[in-house]
Amino acid sequence: MRCPTNNSTTCFATLRRERFQGKVFDRAKGELKNKILPMGHKAIVAKVYKEKSWLDQKECIVLDYSKTSLIAHWIRDEIREVAPGIYLGMVYWGKKKLIHFALKFPAKG
């Protein structure tokens, strides 16, 4: 992908829209797969578990790619539910905070 501007935030947002289509969670396996590329191919697996956050030592849900992905083995996502079905997250590259993101899940019912 060629970036249309020199703004890194705009470039990342464009890359995200074109490459990352969401996450598919498998509660029974304790893992997720990222939906990537325009056709939504499921790849880039992470283990999902609860642990203390690196940010504030409070409990969060960790999306851990360190043992499941060659591509993203240095990535750790931490998410917390802030409203029913709405989660805010932080992506870490190693121990460095990289970006914030949000996830929305359909209403249960």
N, C-alpha and C positions, 0 to 999 in steps of 0.2 A: 504494500500500500504506500502510495506517495502522499505525504501530508500537504493539504492545500494551503496551509498558512504556516507561519513560524511560531504560532502559539501552541505550546506543548499540551495545555489542557484541552484545547480544541482537537488536537491530533489524537490524544488518548480517547476522547469521547467518540470520535469518528471510528477509530480502531475497535473500540468496544462495541459499537452498534454493528459493525460489519463482521466481527469475529465471534463475539460472545453473546449467546442468545438466552442464557439463564442457567439454572442449576436444577438437577433432578435428584431428589433425596430418596434413599432407600433405608428406611428406619430399621428394618429387620437386619440388614447387613452393617448398619452403622457407617454408611458411606454415602457419597454423592458423586455424580458425574456432571461435568459442565457441558452444556449444549453449545457447540461451536460451529462456526461457518454459517453461511446463509441457510443451508439445509438442516441445521440443528443436529448435527452428528454428536452423539454422546461420547465424550472422551475426557481426559484429564481428571482422574479419580482422586478423591480426598477421603480420609477417615474423618468421621464426625463424632465428637465426644464433648462432654462438659469438663471445664477446667478453669482455674483462675486466669483472669485476663492479664496480659503483659502490661496493659495500660494502667489498671488500678487495683489489681489483685482480687477483684470481685468475680463471681462466677459468670462465665459466658459459654457460648457454644463455639467450639474450635473446629475449623475446617482445615485439616492438617494434610498437606501434600508431600511431606518429607519422606515418607516411606512408600508412596504409591505412584509417584510421577517423576519421570526423568526430566520432563520439560519444566515442571513447577516445584521441584523438590525443596527449594529455598523459600517457598511461599507458605504463609500461615494466615488464614482469615479468622477473625473473631467477630461473632454476631450476638446481638441481644434483641429480644422482642420489645418494642417500644409502644405498640398498640396491637390489638388482635390481628394477627397475620402480617404485621409489618415489622421487619427487622432492619436495624442499622448495623453496618459492619465496618471493620478496619482491616486493610490488607497490610501485612508485614512482609518485607523482603529481608530475610534474616531477622534481625531485631529492629530494623529501621521501619518506621511507619511510612507507608507508600501512598495509599489512597483510601477514601471513604466510599462506601456503596450502600445501597438499600435493596432489600428483597421484599417482594409482596407475594403472599400465598393466597390462593382462593379461599373464600369462606367455607368453613366446615358445614356439612349439612346434607 
